[in-house]
């Protein structure tokens, strides 16, 4: 990627991240960049949003693991 294209990509991600923060999505920059890349590959943005919402509702693996007896 040439330097000008890389700079444009960084600026676009910065803008998308700023908008994401204003909308209080809770997405970090890395996750947002992955979601944008998936959209660029043709995945449906509404389907991706539904997956993100569903994954957020699931308990984290660490909270579901049994603890060892003391």
PQR file with spaces between the fields and no chain letter, atoms N, CA, C, O and H, PARSE charges and radii, in Angstrom:
ATOM       1  N    UNK     1       0.851   -1.172    0.000 -0.4000 1.5000
ATOM       2  CA   UNK     1       0.000    0.000    0.000 -0.0000 2.0000
ATOM       3  C    UNK     1       0.898    1.236    0.000  0.5500 1.7000
ATOM       4  O    UNK     1       1.832    1.338    0.795 -0.5500 1.4000
ATOM       5  N    UNK     2       0.606    2.159   -0.888 -0.4000 1.5000
ATOM       6  CA   UNK     2       1.446    3.352   -0.948 -0.0000 2.0000
ATOM       7  C    UNK     2       1.168    4.246    0.264  0.5500 1.7000
ATOM       8  O    UNK     2       0.104    4.140    0.875 -0.5500 1.4000
ATOM       9  H    UNK     2      -0.153    2.076   -1.534  0.4000 1.0000
ATOM      10  N    UNK     3       2.103    5.116    0.615 -0.4000 1.5000
ATOM      11  CA   UNK     3       1.969    5.943    1.824 -0.0000 2.0000
ATOM      12  C    UNK     3       0.710    6.818    1.835  0.5500 1.7000
ATOM      13  O    UNK     3       0.102    7.014    2.887 -0.5500 1.4000
ATOM      14  H    UNK     3       2.966    5.202    0.118  0.4000 1.0000
ATOM      15  N    UNK     4       0.326    7.334    0.690 -0.4000 1.5000
ATOM      16  CA   UNK     4      -0.864    8.189    0.633 -0.0000 2.0000
ATOM      17  C    UNK     4      -2.135    7.376    0.909  0.5500 1.7000
ATOM      18  O    UNK     4      -3.030    7.832    1.620 -0.5500 1.4000
ATOM      19  H    UNK     4       0.820    7.174   -0.164  0.4000 1.0000
ATOM      20  N    UNK     5      -2.199    6.184    0.346 -0.4000 1.5000
ATOM      21  CA   UNK     5      -3.356    5.320    0.589 -0.0000 2.0000
ATOM      22  C    UNK     5      -3.396    4.879    2.049  0.5500 1.7000
ATOM      23  O    UNK     5      -4.472    4.794    2.641 -0.5500 1.4000
ATOM      24  H    UNK     5      -1.472    5.813   -0.231  0.4000 1.0000
ATOM      25  N    UNK     6      -2.231    4.598    2.633 -0.4000 1.5000
ATOM      26  CA   UNK     6      -2.176    4.206    4.043 -0.0000 2.0000
ATOM      27  C    UNK     6      -2.640    5.353    4.930  0.5500 1.7000
ATOM      28  O    UNK     6      -3.360    5.133    5.904 -0.5500 1.4000
ATOM      29  H    UNK     6      -1.357    4.667    2.152  0.4000 1.0000
ATOM      30  N    UNK     7      -2.233    6.569    4.603 -0.4000 1.5000
ATOM      31  CA   UNK     7      -2.655    7.738    5.375 -0.0000 2.0000
ATOM      32  C    UNK     7      -4.162    7.941    5.265  0.5500 1.7000
ATOM      33  O    UNK     7      -4.816    8.251    6.260 -0.5500 1.4000
ATOM      34  H    UNK     7      -1.648    6.747    3.812  0.4000 1.0000
ATOM      35  N    UNK     8      -4.711    7.773    4.087 -0.4000 1.5000
ATOM      36  CA   UNK     8      -6.154    7.908    3.894 -0.0000 2.0000
ATOM      37  C    UNK     8      -6.905    6.843    4.685  0.5500 1.7000
ATOM      38  O    UNK     8      -7.938    7.129    5.291 -0.5500 1.4000
ATOM      39  H    UNK     8      -4.179    7.521    3.278  0.4000 1.0000
ATOM      40  N    UNK     9      -6.388    5.619    4.681 -0.4000 1.5000
ATOM      41  CA   UNK     9      -7.015    4.534    5.436 -0.0000 2.0000
ATOM      42  C    UNK     9      -6.993    4.830    6.927  0.5500 1.7000
ATOM      43  O    UNK     9      -7.983    4.601    7.621 -0.5500 1.4000
ATOM      44  H    UNK     9      -5.549    5.387    4.189  0.4000 1.0000
ATOM      45  N    UNK    10      -5.862    5.341    7.426 -0.4000 1.5000
ATOM      46  CA   UNK    10      -5.761    5.694    8.851 -0.0000 2.0000
ATOM      47  C    UNK    10      -6.754    6.798    9.211  0.5500 1.7000
ATOM      48  O    UNK    10      -7.417    6.733   10.246 -0.5500 1.4000
ATOM      49  H    UNK    10      -5.058    5.527    6.862  0.4000 1.0000
ATOM      50  N    UNK    11      -6.850    7.805    8.355 -0.4000 1.5000
ATOM      51  CA   UNK    11      -7.774    8.914    8.615 -0.0000 2.0000
ATOM      52  C    UNK    11      -9.223    8.432    8.590  0.5500 1.7000
ATOM      53  O    UNK    11     -10.040    8.875    9.397 -0.5500 1.4000
ATOM      54  H    UNK    11      -6.311    7.858    7.514  0.4000 1.0000
ATOM      55  N    UNK    12      -9.536    7.536    7.677 -0.4000 1.5000
ATOM      56  CA   UNK    12     -10.892    6.985    7.609 -0.0000 2.0000
ATOM      57  C    UNK    12     -11.216    6.184    8.857  0.5500 1.7000
ATOM      58  O    UNK    12     -12.317    6.291    9.397 -0.5500 1.4000
ATOM      59  H    UNK    12      -8.872    7.176    7.022  0.4000 1.0000
ATOM      60  N    UNK    13     -10.265    5.380    9.319 -0.4000 1.5000
ATOM      61  CA   UNK    13     -10.474    4.608   10.537 -0.0000 2.0000
ATOM      62  C    UNK    13     -10.609    5.534   11.742  0.5500 1.7000
ATOM      63  O    UNK    13     -11.441    5.296   12.618 -0.5500 1.4000
ATOM      64  H    UNK    13      -9.371    5.293    8.881  0.4000 1.0000
ATOM      65  N    UNK    14      -9.798    6.586   11.791 -0.4000 1.5000
ATOM      66  CA   UNK    14      -9.912    7.556   12.884 -0.0000 2.0000
ATOM      67  C    UNK    14     -11.295    8.179   12.920  0.5500 1.7000
ATOM      68  O    UNK    14     -11.885    8.326   13.990 -0.5500 1.4000
ATOM      69  H    UNK    14      -9.122    6.780   11.080  0.4000 1.0000
ATOM      70  N    UNK    15     -11.813    8.546   11.759 -0.4000 1.5000
ATOM      71  CA   UNK    15     -13.148    9.139   11.677 -0.0000 2.0000
ATOM      72  C    UNK    15     -14.216    8.133   12.107  0.5500 1.7000
ATOM      73  O    UNK    15     -15.119    8.474   12.872 -0.5500 1.4000
ATOM      74  H    UNK    15     -11.333    8.427   10.889  0.4000 1.0000
ATOM      75  N    UNK    16     -14.115    6.909   11.624 -0.4000 1.5000
ATOM      76  CA   UNK    16     -15.089    5.874   11.995 -0.0000 2.0000
ATOM      77  C    UNK    16     -15.014    5.594   13.496  0.5500 1.7000
ATOM      78  O    UNK    16     -16.044    5.389   14.138 -0.5500 1.4000
ATOM      79  H    UNK    16     -13.382    6.632   11.003  0.4000 1.0000
ATOM      80  N    UNK    17     -13.807    5.584   14.059 -0.4000 1.5000
ATOM      81  CA   UNK    17     -13.640    5.339   15.492 -0.0000 2.0000
ATOM      82  C    UNK    17     -14.233    6.485   16.302  0.5500 1.7000
ATOM      83  O    UNK    17     -14.860    6.260   17.338 -0.5500 1.4000
ATOM      84  H    UNK    17     -12.970    5.750   13.537  0.4000 1.0000
ATOM      85  N    UNK    18     -14.038    7.700   15.837 -0.4000 1.5000
ATOM      86  CA   UNK    18     -14.613    8.864   16.515 -0.0000 2.0000
ATOM      87  C    UNK    18     -16.140    8.775   16.495  0.5500 1.7000
ATOM      88  O    UNK    18     -16.790    9.017   17.512 -0.5500 1.4000
ATOM      89  H    UNK    18     -13.529    7.883   14.996  0.4000 1.0000
ATOM      90  N    UNK    19     -16.701    8.436   15.362 -0.4000 1.5000
ATOM      91  CA   UNK    19     -18.158    8.281   15.260 -0.0000 2.0000
ATOM      92  C    UNK    19     -18.630    7.154   16.172  0.5500 1.7000
ATOM      93  O    UNK    19     -19.669    7.271   16.821 -0.5500 1.4000
ATOM      94  H    UNK    19     -16.173    8.239   14.536  0.4000 1.0000
ATOM      95  N    UNK    20     -17.874    6.069   16.221 -0.4000 1.5000
ATOM      96  CA   UNK    20     -18.211    4.936   17.074 -0.0000 2.0000
ATOM      97  C    UNK    20     -18.245    5.356   18.544  0.5500 1.7000
ATOM      98  O    UNK    20     -19.118    4.928   19.299 -0.5500 1.4000
ATOM      99  H    UNK    20     -17.030    5.974   15.693  0.4000 1.0000
ATOM     100  N    UNK    21     -17.284    6.198   18.942 -0.4000 1.5000
ATOM     101  CA   UNK    21     -17.254    6.682   20.322 -0.0000 2.0000
ATOM     102  C    UNK    21     -18.429    7.609   20.615  0.5500 1.7000
ATOM     103  O    UNK    21     -19.015    7.545   21.696 -0.5500 1.4000
ATOM     104  H    UNK    21     -16.575    6.545   18.328  0.4000 1.0000
ATOM     105  N    UNK    22     -18.773    8.464   19.669 -0.4000 1.5000
ATOM     106  CA   UNK    22     -19.916    9.364   19.845 -0.0000 2.0000
ATOM     107  C    UNK    22     -21.193    8.549   20.027  0.5500 1.7000
ATOM     108  O    UNK    22     -22.047    8.889   20.845 -0.5500 1.4000
ATOM     109  H    UNK    22     -18.297    8.517   18.791  0.4000 1.0000
ATOM     110  N    UNK    23     -21.312    7.471   19.257 -0.4000 1.5000
ATOM     111  CA   UNK    23     -22.493    6.612   19.341 -0.0000 2.0000
ATOM     112  C    UNK    23     -22.412    5.624   20.507  0.5500 1.7000
ATOM     113  O    UNK    23     -23.341    4.850   20.736 -0.5500 1.4000
ATOM     114  H    UNK    23     -20.618    7.195   18.592  0.4000 1.0000
ATOM     115  N    UNK    24     -21.306    5.655   21.237 -0.4000 1.5000
ATOM     116  CA   UNK    24     -21.101    4.809   22.408 -0.0000 2.0000
ATOM     117  C    UNK    24     -21.292    3.326   22.082  0.5500 1.7000
ATOM     118  O    UNK    24     -22.014    2.613   22.778 -0.5500 1.4000
ATOM     119  H    UNK    24     -20.551    6.283   21.052  0.4000 1.0000
ATOM     120  N    UNK    25     -20.631    2.876   21.008 -0.4000 1.5000
ATOM     121  CA   UNK    25     -20.755    1.478   20.584 -0.0000 2.0000
ATOM     122  C    UNK    25     -19.940    0.536   21.452  0.5500 1.7000
ATOM     123  O    UNK    25     -20.256   -0.651   21.543 -0.5500 1.4000
ATOM     124  H    UNK    25     -20.045    3.455   20.442  0.4000 1.0000
ATOM     125  N    UNK    26     -18.894    1.048   22.092 -0.4000 1.5000
ATOM     126  CA   UNK    26     -18.035    0.191   22.895 -0.0000 2.0000
ATOM     127  C    UNK    26     -17.036   -0.606   22.078  0.5500 1.7000
ATOM     128  O    UNK    26     -16.363   -1.490   22.608 -0.5500 1.4000
ATOM     129  H    UNK    26     -18.638    2.011   22.018  0.4000 1.0000
ATOM     130  N    UNK    27     -16.933   -0.299   20.786 -0.4000 1.5000
ATOM     131  CA   UNK    27     -15.986   -1.021   19.924 -0.0000 2.0000
ATOM     132  C    UNK    27     -14.609   -0.383   20.039  0.5500 1.7000
ATOM     133  O    UNK    27     -14.482    0.841   20.009 -0.5500 1.4000
ATOM     134  H    UNK    27     -17.480    0.419   20.355  0.4000 1.0000
ATOM     135  N    UNK    28     -13.574   -1.217   20.171 -0.4000 1.5000
ATOM     136  CA   UNK    28     -12.224   -0.676   20.149 -0.0000 2.0000
ATOM     137  C    UNK    28     -11.785   -0.498   18.691  0.5500 1.7000
ATOM     138  O    UNK    28     -12.439   -0.980   17.767 -0.5500 1.4000
ATOM     139  H    UNK    28     -13.677   -2.211   20.195  0.4000 1.0000
ATOM     140  N    UNK    29     -10.688    0.190   18.515 -0.4000 1.5000
ATOM     141  CA   UNK    29     -10.209    0.510   17.160 -0.0000 2.0000
ATOM     142  C    UNK    29      -9.926   -0.760   16.345  0.5500 1.7000
ATOM     143  O    UNK    29     -10.238   -0.814   15.155 -0.5500 1.4000
ATOM     144  H    UNK    29     -10.157    0.581   19.266  0.4000 1.0000
ATOM     145  N    UNK    30      -9.344   -1.766   16.975 -0.4000 1.5000
ATOM     146  CA   UNK    30      -9.004   -2.997   16.261 -0.0000 2.0000
ATOM     147  C    UNK    30     -10.264   -3.726   15.791  0.5500 1.7000
ATOM     148  O    UNK    30     -10.351   -4.146   14.637 -0.5500 1.4000
ATOM     149  H    UNK    30      -9.091   -1.722   17.941  0.4000 1.0000
ATOM     150  N    UNK    31     -11.230   -3.873   16.684 -0.4000 1.5000
ATOM     151  CA   UNK    31     -12.479   -4.546   16.325 -0.0000 2.0000
ATOM     152  C    UNK    31     -13.197   -3.792   15.219  0.5500 1.7000
ATOM     153  O    UNK    31     -13.707   -4.392   14.273 -0.5500 1.4000
ATOM     154  H    UNK    31     -11.159   -3.533   17.622  0.4000 1.0000
ATOM     155  N    UNK    32     -13.231   -2.478   15.345 -0.4000 1.5000
ATOM     156  CA   UNK    32     -13.867   -1.664   14.321 -0.0000 2.0000
ATOM     157  C    UNK    32     -13.187   -1.844   12.968  0.5500 1.7000
ATOM     158  O    UNK    32     -13.863   -1.926   11.943 -0.5500 1.4000
ATOM     159  H    UNK    32     -12.816   -1.991   16.114  0.4000 1.0000
ATOM     160  N    UNK    33     -11.864   -1.907   12.955 -0.4000 1.5000
ATOM     161  CA   UNK    33     -11.154   -2.077   11.683 -0.0000 2.0000
ATOM     162  C    UNK    33     -11.468   -3.441   11.062  0.5500 1.7000
ATOM     163  O    UNK    33     -11.574   -3.561    9.841 -0.5500 1.4000
ATOM     164  H    UNK    33     -11.315   -1.840   13.788  0.4000 1.0000
ATOM     165  N    UNK    34     -11.618   -4.471   11.907 -0.4000 1.5000
ATOM     166  CA   UNK    34     -11.979   -5.795   11.389 -0.0000 2.0000
ATOM     167  C    UNK    34     -13.383   -5.765   10.797  0.5500 1.7000
ATOM     168  O    UNK    34     -13.615   -6.314    9.720 -0.5500 1.4000
ATOM     169  H    UNK    34     -11.533   -4.374   12.899  0.4000 1.0000
ATOM     170  N    UNK    35     -14.318   -5.128   11.492 -0.4000 1.5000
ATOM     171  CA   UNK    35     -15.694   -5.042   10.988 -0.0000 2.0000
ATOM     172  C    UNK    35     -15.756   -4.273    9.673  0.5500 1.7000
ATOM     173  O    UNK    35     -16.495   -4.651    8.765 -0.5500 1.4000
ATOM     174  H    UNK    35     -14.129   -4.682   12.367  0.4000 1.0000
ATOM     175  N    UNK    36     -14.992   -3.210    9.572 -0.4000 1.5000
ATOM     176  CA   UNK    36     -14.950   -2.436    8.323 -0.0000 2.0000
ATOM     177  C    UNK    36     -14.373   -3.293    7.196  0.5500 1.7000
ATOM     178  O    UNK    36     -14.885   -3.281    6.076 -0.5500 1.4000
ATOM     179  H    UNK    36     -14.392   -2.903   10.310  0.4000 1.0000
ATOM     180  N    UNK    37     -13.310   -4.030    7.494 -0.4000 1.5000
ATOM     181  CA   UNK    37     -12.703   -4.903    6.477 -0.0000 2.0000
ATOM     182  C    UNK    37     -13.694   -5.962    6.008  0.5500 1.7000
ATOM     183  O    UNK    37     -13.759   -6.265    4.817 -0.5500 1.4000
ATOM     184  H    UNK    37     -12.894   -4.040    8.403  0.4000 1.0000
ATOM     185  N    UNK    38     -14.468   -6.527    6.937 -0.4000 1.5000
ATOM     186  CA   UNK    38     -15.473   -7.521    6.560 -0.0000 2.0000
ATOM     187  C    UNK    38     -16.549   -6.906    5.672  0.5500 1.7000
ATOM     188  O    UNK    38     -17.013   -7.541    4.725 -0.5500 1.4000
ATOM     189  H    UNK    38     -14.416   -6.281    7.905  0.4000 1.0000
ATOM     190  N    UNK    39     -16.944   -5.675    5.974 -0.4000 1.5000
ATOM     191  CA   UNK    39     -17.910   -4.981    5.113 -0.0000 2.0000
ATOM     192  C    UNK    39     -17.320   -4.741    3.730  0.5500 1.7000
ATOM     193  O    UNK    39     -18.010   -4.883    2.721 -0.5500 1.4000
ATOM     194  H    UNK    39     -16.567   -5.159    6.743  0.4000 1.0000
ATOM     195  N    UNK    40     -16.036   -4.375    3.686 -0.4000 1.5000
ATOM     196  CA   UNK    40     -15.364   -4.161    2.401 -0.0000 2.0000
ATOM     197  C    UNK    40     -15.325   -5.445    1.573  0.5500 1.7000
ATOM     198  O    UNK    40     -15.311   -5.397    0.343 -0.5500 1.4000
ATOM     199  H    UNK    40     -15.475   -4.259    4.506  0.4000 1.0000
ATOM     200  N    UNK    41     -15.308   -6.585    2.249 -0.4000 1.5000
ATOM     201  CA   UNK    41     -15.300   -7.872    1.555 -0.0000 2.0000
ATOM     202  C    UNK    41     -16.694   -8.300    1.107  0.5500 1.7000
ATOM     203  O    UNK    41     -16.855   -9.316    0.431 -0.5500 1.4000
ATOM     204  H    UNK    41     -15.320   -6.624    3.248  0.4000 1.0000
ATOM     205  N    UNK    42     -17.698   -7.512    1.490 -0.4000 1.5000
ATOM     206  CA   UNK    42     -19.047   -7.784    1.015 -0.0000 2.0000
ATOM     207  C    UNK    42     -20.004   -8.359    2.034  0.5500 1.7000
ATOM     208  O    UNK    42     -21.151   -8.655    1.700 -0.5500 1.4000
ATOM     209  H    UNK    42     -17.567   -6.686    2.039  0.4000 1.0000
ATOM     210  N    UNK    43     -19.557   -8.528    3.283 -0.4000 1.5000
ATOM     211  CA   UNK    43     -20.479   -9.031    4.301 -0.0000 2.0000
ATOM     212  C    UNK    43     -21.526   -7.969    4.619  0.5500 1.7000
ATOM     213  O    UNK    43     -21.257   -6.769    4.556 -0.5500 1.4000
ATOM     214  H    UNK    43     -18.625   -8.288    3.554  0.4000 1.0000
ATOM     215  N    UNK    44     -22.696   -8.425    4.952 -0.4000 1.5000
ATOM     216  CA   UNK    44     -23.811   -7.539    5.243 -0.0000 2.0000
ATOM     217  C    UNK    44     -23.574   -6.836    6.581  0.5500 1.7000
ATOM     218  O    UNK    44     -23.427   -7.508    7.601 -0.5500 1.4000
ATOM     219  H    UNK    44     -22.914   -9.399    5.002  0.4000 1.0000
ATOM     220  N    UNK    45     -23.532   -5.488    6.602 -0.4000 1.5000
ATOM     221  CA   UNK    45     -23.283   -4.752    7.847 -0.0000 2.0000
ATOM     222  C    UNK    45     -24.342   -5.013    8.913  0.5500 1.7000
ATOM     223  O    UNK    45     -24.021   -5.060   10.101 -0.5500 1.4000
ATOM     224  H    UNK    45     -23.651   -4.942    5.773  0.4000 1.0000
ATOM     225  N    UNK    46     -25.590   -5.183    8.508 -0.4000 1.5000
ATOM     226  CA   UNK    46     -26.643   -5.447    9.487 -0.0000 2.0000
ATOM     227  C    UNK    46     -26.455   -6.820   10.127  0.5500 1.7000
ATOM     228  O    UNK    46     -26.704   -6.991   11.320 -0.5500 1.4000
ATOM     229  H    UNK    46     -25.851   -5.146    7.543  0.4000 1.0000
ATOM     230  N    UNK    47     -26.021   -7.789    9.342 -0.4000 1.5000
ATOM     231  CA   UNK    47     -25.751   -9.118    9.884 -0.0000 2.0000
ATOM     232  C    UNK    47     -24.567   -9.069   10.849  0.5500 1.7000
ATOM     233  O    UNK    47     -24.598   -9.715   11.897 -0.5500 1.4000
ATOM     234  H    UNK    47     -25.819   -7.650    8.372  0.4000 1.0000
ATOM     235  N    UNK    48     -23.531   -8.314   10.508 -0.4000 1.5000
ATOM     236  CA   UNK    48     -22.384   -8.165   11.403 -0.0000 2.0000
ATOM     237  C    UNK    48     -22.807   -7.509   12.712  0.5500 1.7000
ATOM     238  O    UNK    48     -22.377   -7.927   13.786 -0.5500 1.4000
ATOM     239  H    UNK    48     -23.506   -7.790    9.657  0.4000 1.0000
ATOM     240  N    UNK    49     -23.652   -6.478   12.623 -0.4000 1.5000
ATOM     241  CA   UNK    49     -24.135   -5.810   13.833 -0.0000 2.0000
ATOM     242  C    UNK    49     -24.910   -6.787   14.708  0.5500 1.7000
ATOM     243  O    UNK    49     -24.772   -6.775   15.932 -0.5500 1.4000
ATOM     244  H    UNK    49     -24.001   -6.138   11.750  0.4000 1.0000
ATOM     245  N    UNK    50     -25.717   -7.627   14.087 -0.4000 1.5000
ATOM     246  CA   UNK    50     -26.488   -8.614   14.851 -0.0000 2.0000
ATOM     247  C    UNK    50     -25.558   -9.602   15.550  0.5500 1.7000
ATOM     248  O    UNK    50     -25.811   -9.987   16.691 -0.5500 1.4000
ATOM     249  H    UNK    50     -25.828   -7.637   13.093  0.4000 1.0000
ATOM     250  N    UNK    51     -24.491  -10.014   14.881 -0.4000 1.5000
ATOM     251  CA   UNK    51     -23.531  -10.940   15.484 -0.0000 2.0000
ATOM     252  C    UNK    51     -22.831  -10.282   16.672  0.5500 1.7000
ATOM     253  O    UNK    51     -22.666  -10.905   17.721 -0.5500 1.4000
ATOM     254  H    UNK    51     -24.285   -9.702   13.953  0.4000 1.0000
ATOM     255  N    UNK    52     -22.421   -9.021   16.507 -0.4000 1.5000
ATOM     256  CA   UNK    52     -21.759   -8.305   17.600 -0.0000 2.0000
ATOM     257  C    UNK    52     -22.702   -8.204   18.796  0.5500 1.7000
ATOM     258  O    UNK    52     -22.286   -8.443   19.930 -0.5500 1.4000
ATOM     259  H    UNK    52     -22.556   -8.515   15.655  0.4000 1.0000
ATOM     260  N    UNK    53     -23.952   -7.857   18.558 -0.4000 1.5000
ATOM     261  CA   UNK    53     -24.920   -7.757   19.657 -0.0000 2.0000
ATOM     262  C    UNK    53     -25.098   -9.103   20.353  0.5500 1.7000
ATOM     263  O    UNK    53     -25.151   -9.171   21.581 -0.5500 1.4000
ATOM     264  H    UNK    53     -24.289   -7.663   17.637  0.4000 1.0000
ATOM     265  N    UNK    54     -25.189  -10.170   19.565 -0.4000 1.5000
ATOM     266  CA   UNK    54     -25.378  -11.497   20.140 -0.0000 2.0000
ATOM     267  C    UNK    54     -24.173  -11.924   20.962  0.5500 1.7000
ATOM     268  O    UNK    54     -24.321  -12.491   22.045 -0.5500 1.4000
ATOM     269  H    UNK    54     -25.145  -10.115   18.567  0.4000 1.0000
ATOM     270  N    UNK    55     -22.979  -11.651   20.449 -0.4000 1.5000
ATOM     271  CA   UNK    55     -21.770  -12.028   21.185 -0.0000 2.0000
ATOM     272  C    UNK    55     -21.647  -11.258   22.494  0.5500 1.7000
ATOM     273  O    UNK    55     -21.123  -11.786   23.475 -0.5500 1.4000
ATOM     274  H    UNK    55     -22.858  -11.190   19.569  0.4000 1.0000
ATOM     275  N    UNK    56     -22.115  -10.037   22.520 -0.4000 1.5000
ATOM     276  CA   UNK    56     -22.063   -9.245   23.748 -0.0000 2.0000
ATOM     277  C    UNK    56     -23.023   -9.768   24.805  0.5500 1.7000
ATOM     278  O    UNK    56     -22.804   -9.556   25.997 -0.5500 1.4000
ATOM     279  H    UNK    56     -22.540   -9.607   21.723  0.4000 1.0000
ATOM     280  N    UNK    57     -24.067  -10.440   24.390 -0.4000 1.5000
ATOM     281  CA   UNK    57     -25.048  -10.962   25.339 -0.0000 2.0000
ATOM     282  C    UNK    57     -24.589  -12.261   25.981  0.5500 1.7000
ATOM     283  O    UNK    57     -25.057  -12.619   27.063 -0.5500 1.4000
ATOM     284  H    UNK    57     -24.245  -10.612   23.421  0.4000 1.0000
ATOM     285  N    UNK    58     -23.679  -12.969   25.326 -0.4000 1.5000
ATOM     286  CA   UNK    58     -23.192  -14.235   25.863 -0.0000 2.0000
ATOM     287  C    UNK    58     -22.236  -13.957   27.021  0.5500 1.7000
ATOM     288  O    UNK    58     -21.452  -13.009   26.970 -0.5500 1.4000
ATOM     289  H    UNK    58     -23.299  -12.678   24.448  0.4000 1.0000
ATOM     290  N    UNK    59     -22.303  -14.782   28.063 -0.4000 1.5000
ATOM     291  CA   UNK    59     -21.362  -14.592   29.170 -0.0000 2.0000
ATOM     292  C    UNK    59     -19.946  -14.885   28.695  0.5500 1.7000
ATOM     293  O    UNK    59     -19.737  -15.720   27.816 -0.5500 1.4000
ATOM     294  H    UNK    59     -22.940  -15.552   28.105  0.4000 1.0000
ATOM     295  N    UNK    60     -18.982  -14.196   29.280 -0.4000 1.5000
ATOM     296  CA   UNK    60     -17.597  -14.427   28.887 -0.0000 2.0000
ATOM     297  C    UNK    60     -17.159  -15.800   29.354  0.5500 1.7000
ATOM     298  O    UNK    60     -17.661  -16.285   30.368 -0.5500 1.4000
ATOM     299  H    UNK    60     -19.152  -13.517   29.994  0.4000 1.0000
ATOM     300  N    UNK    61     -16.235  -16.449   28.644 -0.4000 1.5000
ATOM     301  CA   UNK    61     -15.786  -17.793   29.014 -0.0000 2.0000
ATOM     302  C    UNK    61     -15.231  -17.860   30.433  0.5500 1.7000
ATOM     303  O    UNK    61     -15.406  -18.874   31.109 -0.5500 1.4000
ATOM     304  H    UNK    61     -15.827  -16.055   27.820  0.4000 1.0000
ATOM     305  N    UNK    62     -14.570  -16.809   30.897 -0.4000 1.5000
ATOM     306  CA   UNK    62     -13.984  -16.843   32.240 -0.0000 2.0000
ATOM     307  C    UNK    62     -15.064  -16.840   33.321  0.5500 1.7000
ATOM     308  O    UNK    62     -14.847  -17.364   34.413 -0.5500 1.4000
ATOM     309  H    UNK    62     -14.429  -15.986   30.348  0.4000 1.0000
ATOM     310  N    UNK    63     -16.241  -16.247   33.020 -0.4000 1.5000
ATOM     311  CA   UNK    63     -17.280  -16.207   34.041 -0.0000 2.0000
ATOM     312  C    UNK    63     -18.061  -17.512   34.098  0.5500 1.7000
ATOM     313  O    UNK    63     -18.780  -17.749   35.068 -0.5500 1.4000
ATOM     314  H    UNK    63     -16.418  -15.821   32.132  0.4000 1.0000
ATOM     315  N    UNK    64     -17.940  -18.366   33.082 -0.4000 1.5000
ATOM     316  CA   UNK    64     -18.667  -19.621   33.078 -0.0000 2.0000
ATOM     317  C    UNK    64     -17.809  -20.808   33.491  0.5500 1.7000
ATOM     318  O    UNK    64     -18.321  -21.916   33.655 -0.5500 1.4000
ATOM     319  H    UNK    64     -17.356  -18.173   32.293  0.4000 1.0000
ATOM     320  N    UNK    65     -16.505  -20.589   33.662 -0.4000 1.5000
ATOM     321  CA   UNK    65     -15.619  -21.689   34.026 -0.0000 2.0000
ATOM     322  C    UNK    65     -15.748  -21.964   35.523  0.5500 1.7000
ATOM     323  O    UNK    65     -15.784  -21.040   36.335 -0.5500 1.4000
ATOM     324  H    UNK    65     -16.089  -19.689   33.529  0.4000 1.0000
ATOM     325  N    UNK    66     -15.817  -23.231   35.868 -0.4000 1.5000
ATOM     326  CA   UNK    66     -15.908  -23.557   37.296 -0.0000 2.0000
ATOM     327  C    UNK    66     -14.604  -23.194   38.004  0.5500 1.7000
ATOM     328  O    UNK    66     -13.521  -23.267   37.424 -0.5500 1.4000
ATOM     329  H    UNK    66     -15.789  -23.981   35.208  0.4000 1.0000
ATOM     330  N    UNK    67     -14.732  -22.810   39.241 -0.4000 1.5000
ATOM     331  CA   UNK    67     -13.534  -22.489   40.017 -0.0000 2.0000
ATOM     332  C    UNK    67     -13.064  -23.724   40.776  0.5500 1.7000
ATOM     333  O    UNK    67     -13.860  -24.583   41.156 -0.5500 1.4000
ATOM     334  H    UNK    67     -15.612  -22.751   39.713  0.4000 1.0000
ATOM     335  N    UNK    68     -11.791  -23.791   40.982 -0.4000 1.5000
ATOM     336  CA   UNK    68     -11.227  -24.931   41.695 -0.0000 2.0000
ATOM     337  C    UNK    68     -11.548  -24.803   43.179  0.5500 1.7000
ATOM     338  O    UNK    68     -11.514  -23.702   43.728 -0.5500 1.4000
ATOM     339  H    UNK    68     -11.144  -23.094   40.674  0.4000 1.0000
ATOM     340  N    UNK    69     -11.856  -25.914   43.826 -0.4000 1.5000
ATOM     341  CA   UNK    69     -12.131  -25.849   45.268 -0.0000 2.0000
ATOM     342  C    UNK    69     -10.909  -25.435   46.051  0.5500 1.7000
ATOM     343  O    UNK    69      -9.788  -25.779   45.676 -0.5500 1.4000
ATOM     344  H    UNK    69     -11.884  -26.808   43.380  0.4000 1.0000
ATOM     345  N    UNK    70     -11.102  -24.699   47.136 -0.4000 1.5000
ATOM     346  CA   UNK    70      -9.977  -24.221   47.943 -0.0000 2.0000
ATOM     347  C    UNK    70      -9.564  -25.244   48.974  0.5500 1.7000
ATOM     348  O    UNK    70      -8.631  -25.006   49.741 -0.5500 1.4000
ATOM     349  H    UNK    70     -12.012  -24.419   47.440  0.4000 1.0000
